[in-house]
């Protein structure tokens, strides 16, 4: 079973928010103001590659680009962000 602690050790500094949803899948978020060519799929692919290099095989369950109006002081989940939902293989 994949834990948040295992993922955080590898992706700390790459993903702004690392958590687990009610289904037990790992949820990664990375905030943005401008996308600069990035997408939810590219974010997820890069995260999977980093985890694979650390010996943690995962697969993508879902990706998204969440667009929200800018609000100073808002959390990552409340602002614009790339979202990737992953599960261990």
C-alpha atoms as an extended CHARMM CRD file, in Angstrom:
* protein
*
        89  EXT
         1         1  UNK       CA              0.0000000000        0.0000000000        0.0000000000  PROA      1               0.0000000000
         2         2  UNK       CA              1.3240000000        3.3890000000       -1.0100000000  PROA      2               0.0000000000
         3         3  UNK       CA              1.4890000000        5.9570000000        1.7800000000  PROA      3               0.0000000000
         4         4  UNK       CA              1.6060000000        9.7490000000        1.7400000000  PROA      4               0.0000000000
         5         5  UNK       CA              4.8620000000        9.5930000000        3.7020000000  PROA      5               0.0000000000
         6         6  UNK       CA              6.5670000000        7.5490000000        0.9340000000  PROA      6               0.0000000000
         7         7  UNK       CA              5.3740000000        9.9390000000       -1.7790000000  PROA      7               0.0000000000
         8         8  UNK       CA              6.2290000000       13.0670000000        0.2150000000  PROA      8               0.0000000000
         9         9  UNK       CA              9.8280000000       11.8760000000        0.6470000000  PROA      9               0.0000000000
        10        10  UNK       CA             10.2330000000       11.7390000000       -3.1540000000  PROA      10              0.0000000000
        11        11  UNK       CA              8.0440000000       14.6210000000       -4.3660000000  PROA      11              0.0000000000
        12        12  UNK       CA              8.5620000000       17.2220000000       -1.6400000000  PROA      12              0.0000000000
        13        13  UNK       CA              9.3690000000       20.4770000000       -3.4190000000  PROA      13              0.0000000000
        14        14  UNK       CA              7.7780000000       19.2970000000       -6.6820000000  PROA      14              0.0000000000
        15        15  UNK       CA              4.1500000000       18.9390000000       -5.5790000000  PROA      15              0.0000000000
        16        16  UNK       CA              2.7710000000       21.7200000000       -3.3760000000  PROA      16              0.0000000000
        17        17  UNK       CA              0.1710000000       19.4750000000       -1.7430000000  PROA      17              0.0000000000
        18        18  UNK       CA              0.3030000000       15.7120000000       -1.2090000000  PROA      18              0.0000000000
        19        19  UNK       CA             -2.6360000000       13.9040000000        0.3430000000  PROA      19              0.0000000000
        20        20  UNK       CA             -4.9480000000       10.9270000000        0.1450000000  PROA      20              0.0000000000
        21        21  UNK       CA             -8.5870000000       10.9250000000       -0.9590000000  PROA      21              0.0000000000
        22        22  UNK       CA            -11.4180000000        8.8110000000        0.4800000000  PROA      22              0.0000000000
        23        23  UNK       CA            -10.7090000000        6.0340000000       -2.0520000000  PROA      23              0.0000000000
        24        24  UNK       CA             -7.1550000000        5.7240000000       -0.7410000000  PROA      24              0.0000000000
        25        25  UNK       CA             -5.5550000000        7.2060000000       -3.8660000000  PROA      25              0.0000000000
        26        26  UNK       CA             -2.6860000000        9.6900000000       -3.5950000000  PROA      26              0.0000000000
        27        27  UNK       CA             -3.6800000000       13.2340000000       -4.6530000000  PROA      27              0.0000000000
        28        28  UNK       CA             -0.9550000000       15.6250000000       -5.8200000000  PROA      28              0.0000000000
        29        29  UNK       CA             -1.4880000000       19.3360000000       -6.4340000000  PROA      29              0.0000000000
        30        30  UNK       CA              0.8080000000       22.0070000000       -7.8500000000  PROA      30              0.0000000000
        31        31  UNK       CA             -0.3150000000       25.6310000000       -7.8420000000  PROA      31              0.0000000000
        32        32  UNK       CA              0.1150000000       27.9450000000      -10.8210000000  PROA      32              0.0000000000
        33        33  UNK       CA             -0.6240000000       31.4890000000      -11.8840000000  PROA      33              0.0000000000
        34        34  UNK       CA              0.4990000000       30.9670000000      -15.4870000000  PROA      34              0.0000000000
        35        35  UNK       CA              0.6000000000       27.4540000000      -16.9390000000  PROA      35              0.0000000000
        36        36  UNK       CA              3.6870000000       28.1190000000      -19.1080000000  PROA      36              0.0000000000
        37        37  UNK       CA              2.9300000000       25.0920000000      -21.2980000000  PROA      37              0.0000000000
        38        38  UNK       CA              2.3630000000       22.7190000000      -18.3850000000  PROA      38              0.0000000000
        39        39  UNK       CA             -0.7420000000       20.5200000000      -18.1370000000  PROA      39              0.0000000000
        40        40  UNK       CA             -2.2200000000       18.0880000000      -15.6680000000  PROA      40              0.0000000000
        41        41  UNK       CA             -0.9760000000       15.1710000000      -17.7680000000  PROA      41              0.0000000000
        42        42  UNK       CA              2.5870000000       16.5110000000      -17.9100000000  PROA      42              0.0000000000
        43        43  UNK       CA              2.5360000000       17.0950000000      -14.1540000000  PROA      43              0.0000000000
        44        44  UNK       CA              1.3140000000       13.5320000000      -13.5000000000  PROA      44              0.0000000000
        45        45  UNK       CA              3.8110000000       11.9830000000      -15.9530000000  PROA      45              0.0000000000
        46        46  UNK       CA              6.6900000000       13.8140000000      -14.3120000000  PROA      46              0.0000000000
        47        47  UNK       CA              5.5450000000       12.7460000000      -10.8360000000  PROA      47              0.0000000000
        48        48  UNK       CA              5.2660000000        9.1030000000      -11.9550000000  PROA      48              0.0000000000
        49        49  UNK       CA              8.7440000000        9.2650000000      -13.4800000000  PROA      49              0.0000000000
        50        50  UNK       CA             10.2280000000       10.6600000000      -10.2380000000  PROA      50              0.0000000000
        51        51  UNK       CA              8.4690000000        7.9970000000       -8.1770000000  PROA      51              0.0000000000
        52        52  UNK       CA              9.6350000000        5.2230000000      -10.5480000000  PROA      52              0.0000000000
        53        53  UNK       CA             13.2340000000        6.4180000000      -10.2100000000  PROA      53              0.0000000000
        54        54  UNK       CA             12.8090000000        6.0190000000       -6.4400000000  PROA      54              0.0000000000
        55        55  UNK       CA             11.4780000000        2.4660000000       -6.9180000000  PROA      55              0.0000000000
        56        56  UNK       CA              7.7980000000        3.2870000000       -6.3480000000  PROA      56              0.0000000000
        57        57  UNK       CA              5.6990000000        2.1160000000       -9.3370000000  PROA      57              0.0000000000
        58        58  UNK       CA              2.4360000000        4.0500000000       -9.7300000000  PROA      58              0.0000000000
        59        59  UNK       CA             -0.1780000000        4.6990000000      -12.3800000000  PROA      59              0.0000000000
        60        60  UNK       CA             -2.4430000000        7.6520000000      -13.1800000000  PROA      60              0.0000000000
        61        61  UNK       CA             -6.0780000000        7.4280000000      -12.1280000000  PROA      61              0.0000000000
        62        62  UNK       CA             -7.0640000000       10.9900000000      -13.0700000000  PROA      62              0.0000000000
        63        63  UNK       CA             -5.5570000000       14.3550000000      -14.0070000000  PROA      63              0.0000000000
        64        64  UNK       CA             -7.0410000000       17.8330000000      -14.1390000000  PROA      64              0.0000000000
        65        65  UNK       CA             -6.2810000000       21.5090000000      -14.4930000000  PROA      65              0.0000000000
        66        66  UNK       CA             -8.3770000000       23.4610000000      -11.9920000000  PROA      66              0.0000000000
        67        67  UNK       CA             -8.8970000000       27.1340000000      -12.8270000000  PROA      67              0.0000000000
        68        68  UNK       CA             -9.9090000000       29.4930000000      -10.0070000000  PROA      68              0.0000000000
        69        69  UNK       CA             -9.8150000000       33.2620000000       -9.6210000000  PROA      69              0.0000000000
        70        70  UNK       CA             -6.7440000000       34.4870000000       -7.7400000000  PROA      70              0.0000000000
        71        71  UNK       CA             -7.2640000000       35.0330000000       -4.0170000000  PROA      71              0.0000000000
        72        72  UNK       CA             -4.2800000000       36.0080000000       -1.9190000000  PROA      72              0.0000000000
        73        73  UNK       CA             -3.6490000000       33.6240000000        0.9520000000  PROA      73              0.0000000000
        74        74  UNK       CA             -5.8220000000       30.8400000000       -0.4750000000  PROA      74              0.0000000000
        75        75  UNK       CA             -4.6680000000       27.2360000000       -0.0940000000  PROA      75              0.0000000000
        76        76  UNK       CA             -3.4200000000       25.2670000000       -3.0920000000  PROA      76              0.0000000000
        77        77  UNK       CA             -6.7510000000       23.4280000000       -3.3660000000  PROA      77              0.0000000000
        78        78  UNK       CA             -8.6590000000       26.7410000000       -3.3610000000  PROA      78              0.0000000000
        79        79  UNK       CA             -6.5690000000       28.3070000000       -6.1550000000  PROA      79              0.0000000000
        80        80  UNK       CA             -5.6110000000       27.3540000000       -9.6940000000  PROA      80              0.0000000000
        81        81  UNK       CA             -3.6630000000       24.1190000000       -9.6890000000  PROA      81              0.0000000000
        82        82  UNK       CA             -2.6870000000       20.9920000000      -11.5640000000  PROA      82              0.0000000000
        83        83  UNK       CA             -4.1160000000       17.8660000000       -9.9810000000  PROA      83              0.0000000000
        84        84  UNK       CA             -2.9760000000       14.2740000000      -10.3390000000  PROA      84              0.0000000000
        85        85  UNK       CA             -4.5430000000       11.2520000000       -8.6930000000  PROA      85              0.0000000000
        86        86  UNK       CA             -2.2080000000        8.2420000000       -8.4910000000  PROA      86              0.0000000000
        87        87  UNK       CA             -2.3990000000        4.6750000000       -7.2180000000  PROA      87              0.0000000000
        88        88  UNK       CA              0.2940000000        2.0490000000       -6.6340000000  PROA      88              0.0000000000
        89        89  UNK       CA              0.6420000000       -0.6080000000       -9.3340000000  PROA      89              0.0000000000
